[in-house]
Amino acid sequence: MDERLDRIESKLALAEDTIDELNLTVFRQQQQIDRLQQQILELHRQIAAGSPGERRDLRDEIPPHY
């Protein structure tokens, strides 16, 4: 009986460690998602800051080595 209880306790401890690792991973991923969303919002603001009827010349976007 004691051996069985020891195995159960060991598995429970391992499961708790795994859950802690997964929680930390999810937390870090959510932080990264939040940062990416902020970057997307900033890009939208930058695009919206341009004149709505402004025409862009694609030649202005050609890298200088062409």
Secondary structure as GFF3:
##gff-version 3
##sequence-region A 1 66
A	DSSP	alpha_helix	2	49	.	.	.	ID=ss1
A	DSSP	three_ten_helix	58	61	.	.	.	ID=ss2
###
